[in-house]
Amino acid sequence: MRKTKFIAIIISIILVSVVVIPIAINESYKHGVVYVTKWDAADVLSFYGTLLGAATTAITLIGTIQFTRKQIQRNQFLEDNRRKWEKVESIITQALIDVSPLKILNGCEMDMNISPIANLHVIISKLQSYAATAKTSLDMISCYIDPVEYTYVASYVKELHNAIKQFCEIEYALESQYTHLRLLGMTNGGNIPDTAILFCSSQTSEIIKKIPVAHDETYQRLLNMTREVFNGIYADVEKQANQILRFWTK
C-alpha cells in the first residue's frame, strides 16, 4: 500500500511538471504585457506527441528493468529452493534404500564355508547394522530442513517412522531367535542340538513371511507417498517463485 501511494505521488509530480506547468506558462504568455505568445493546434499536438513518446519509452524501460529484476529474483529463489529440496529428497531416497525390509532377508543368508556359530555372528551383526541404520535415517532428514519447512514433510516423516518401527520389530524378532541359538551353541562347546535348529528354523520362517508383506504394503506405500509429497513441494516452490514476478509485489 505504501509503495502504491509513493508511486502515485511521483506520477502526480511528473504530470504537473510536464503537462500543467507548460500549459500554465503558455496561458500566462497569452495575457502578458510585454509580448504575447501562444501555441496553435499543431504545437499542442506536437508537444503531446513528444510527451507521449517519451512517457511510453520511460514506462517501457522502467517495466523492463523491474521485470528483469523480478525474473532474477524468481530464478534465484527457484534455484535455491529446488536445490534444498532435492538434497532432502536424495536423503529420503537413501533412507528408503537403507530401510527396505528386503535387506533384513538378505542379512539372514547363511555362508556354508564357515561354522554355524560364525554364521550366527555374521547374521546377528548384519541385523543389528540394519536396525542401527534404519533408526538413524530420520536424523539425517532433520539436519537439512528447518522447523517451518518441516511441516511440508511432517506427515510423511511420521509414516516413515511407523514403517521403520514395523521393520525393526521384524528385525528384532529374527535377531532374538538367532541370538538364542548362538548362546545355546556357545554353552555347548560350539555344538547346536538339531532340535534347537529345527525349532529356530520354524520360528524364523514364520517371522520371515512378514517381510514380503511389509515390502509390498508398507514399503510400497512409502514409495508412492514420496512421489506425491515431493511433486507437491516442487509445485508449491514453483508457485511461490511465480508470485515474485507480480509487478507490485513488495
C-alpha positions, 0 to 999 in steps of 0.5 A, a space after each residue: 500500500 505504501 509503495 502504491 501511494 509513493 508511486 502515485 505521488 511521483 506520477 502526480 509530480 511528473 504530470 504537473 511538471 510536464 503537462 500543467 506547468 507548460 500549459 500554465 506558462 503558455 496561458 500566462 504568455 497569452 495575457 502578458 504585457 510585454 509580448 504575447 505568445 501562444 501555441 496553435 493546434 499543431 504545437 499542442 499536438 506536437 508537444 503531446 506527441 513528444 510527451 507521449 513518446 517519451 512517457 511510453 519509452 520511460 514506462 517501457 524501460 522502467 517495466 523492463 528493468 523491474 521485470 528483469 529484476 523480478 525474473 532474477 529474483 524468481 530464478 534465484 529463489 527457484 534455484 535455491 529452493 529446488 536445490 534444498 529440496 532435492 538434497 532432502 529428497 536424495 536423503 529420503 531416497 537413501 533412507 528408503 534404500 537403507 530401510 527396505 525390509 528386503 535387506 533384513 532377508 538378505 542379512 539372514 543368508 547363511 555362508 556354508 564355508 564357515 561354522 554355524 556359530 560364525 554364521 550366527 555372528 555374521 547374521 546377528 551383526 548384519 541385523 543389528 547394522 540394519 536396525 542401527 541404520 534404519 533408526 538413524 535415517 530420520 536424523 539425517 532428514 532433520 539436519 537439512 530442513 528447518 522447523 517451518 519447512 518441516 511441516 511440508 514433510 511432517 506427515 510423511 516423516 511420521 509414516 516413515 517412522 511407523 514403517 521403520 518401527 514395523 521393520 525393526 520389530 521384524 528385525 528384532 524378532 529374527 535377531 532374538 531367535 538367532 541370538 538364542 541359538 548362538 548362546 545355546 551353541 556357545 554353552 555347548 562347546 560350539 555344538 547346536 542340538 538339531 532340535 534347537 535348529 529345527 525349532 529356530 528354523 520354524 520360528 524364523 520362517 514364520 517371522 520371515 513371511 512378514 517381510 514380503 508383506 511389509 515390502 509390498 504394503 508398507 514399503 510400497 506405500 512409502 514409495 508412492 507417498 514420496 512421489 506425491 509429497 515431493 511433486 507437491 513441494 516442487 509445485 508449491 516452490 514453483 508457485 511461490 517463485 511465480 508470485 515474485 514476478 507480480 509487478 507490485 509485489 513488495 
